[in-house]
Amino acid sequence: MKQILRDTRRSLARTAVTSLRWLRQLPYLRNPIVQLGLLSLAAVTIMIAAVVPLTSVLVESWSQRDIELRSQLVFRSIREQVALSLAAQPQFSLLPLFERLTEDERILGLAFCTDQGQLENATAQFPAGVTCESLALDAVDTFATRRVAGRPVHVSAFPLTADTTSGHLLVLHDLSYMDERAGQARIISVLALIGVSAGLGLLASAIFLALMRSWTRTVSRVIGGARVDLDSSSRGGFPIGREVRKALDEIRNENRFAEGIYVEWSPKTLQRLLTEELPATEILVVSNREPYIHNRADGEITLQTPASGLVAALEPIMRACQGTWIAHGSGTADRETVDSRDRLRVPPSAPAYTLPRVWLTEEDQDGYDYG
């Protein structure tokens, strides 16, 4: 039995490793239906690999117990007759009685072992490999299984005393039929597991498809704009969780927002629009006019905001988007307020975006800016 359990563990391990190697080579494992089917197949395979050896062990155990009971029944039915025959020897022989009992297809042979180790009254089919010396005879009933001439044989030994003669009555059963019975049990177990698994799989698939159809219908009605009470629908066939309700509310709000029913523009609204429509994008503004100018007046640096329509329109957007505004540094103190890379964060009171300044010569301005 220990060997069978060890073989079962090895078989399960080999099955798991082979399945993992096979699954890694499949390109369509991301399909949830395929994953569910493969998991179901693996579960059925593991159950079969675990149950079939146990079935064989149980069948062998039951068969062994059945043989022992049959041997005890044979011994009790002939005990008195054997004792009388032993007391009346040599006038009476036990061999005819033993030969009649071997007409049972499962009884291989009978014999009597004396206390001196002599085998007497052995039937014609009694194996030569079974001798009195090779058996562990005791004062109580003993049962053993050994392989004789390539086939399993069950040996039952019953102590018996008749007047001056004492020894053990041997009853041998051929256990070859047990392999056939165990094979049939394995086939029945496999078919039963496959049938139960197929039935459960079909039932689960039907329930899953029904729930998915109900869920799809409900979500389609809500998205399509039908007036559906989410709370009442969630009490129906497929429960719509809080996450689905929240997602549907957001879709409705976004639809209203896109259709222009009502838009409340704010820095947060603009940031959300840029994040959703232009993710991982940086806003750049390049202009001659800069949003903040530093000039020196009376020995001090002053900050000025130019009166420009461009600045008035784009500067609030840059605060919300936190981008970069590249401009010509035209102030007399612009060079004194930038860092080593000619940049500074603006506005000074609450820095929100970067202002890199580009230095243009008078020739550049005359040639390009002024035409």
HUSUL-V214384 format. One record per pair of residues at least 24 apart in sequence whose C-alpha atoms are under 7 Angstrom apart, sorted by the first residue. I is the first residue (numbers start at 1). GAP is how many residues later the second one is. D is the distance in whole Angstrom. If there is no record, write none. Layout:
i: [I:I]
gap: [GAP:GAP]
d: [D:D]
This chain:
i: [1:4:8:8:8:12:12:44:48:48:52:52:55:55:56:56:59:60:63:71:71:83:83:86:86:87:87:94:95:95:95:98:99:106:106:107:107:107:108:108:108:109:109:110:110:110:111:111:112:112:112:112:113:113:113:114:114:114:115:115:151:152:211:211:214:267:270:271:271:282:283:283:283:284:284:284:285:285:285:286:286:286:287:287:288:288:289:289:290:290:290:291:293:293:294:294:294:294:295:295:295:295:296:296:301:318:319:319:322:322:323:323:324:324:324:325:325:325:326:326:326:327:327:327:328:328:328:328:329:329:329]
gap: [56:49:41:42:45:34:37:153:142:145:134:137:130:131:126:130:123:118:115:85:100:78:79:76:79:75:76:27:26:27:28:25:24:67:68:65:66:67:64:65:66:62:63:60:61:62:58:59:55:56:57:58:54:55:56:52:53:54:51:52:25:24:26:27:24:53:50:49:50:41:38:40:41:39:40:41:39:40:41:39:40:41:39:40:39:40:38:39:37:38:39:24:38:41:37:38:39:40:36:37:38:39:36:37:32:35:33:34:30:31:30:31:29:30:31:29:30:31:29:30:31:29:30:31:29:30:31:32:28:29:30]
d: [7:7:7:7:7:7:7:7:6:7:5:7:7:6:5:7:6:7:7:7:6:7:5:6:7:6:6:6:5:7:7:6:6:6:6:6:5:6:5:5:6:6:5:5:5:6:6:5:7:6:5:6:5:5:6:6:4:7:6:5:6:6:7:5:6:5:7:6:6:6:7:5:6:6:5:6:6:5:6:6:5:6:6:5:5:5:6:6:5:6:7:7:5:7:5:7:5:5:5:5:5:7:6:6:7:7:5:6:5:5:5:7:6:5:6:6:5:7:6:5:6:7:5:6:6:5:6:7:5:6:6]
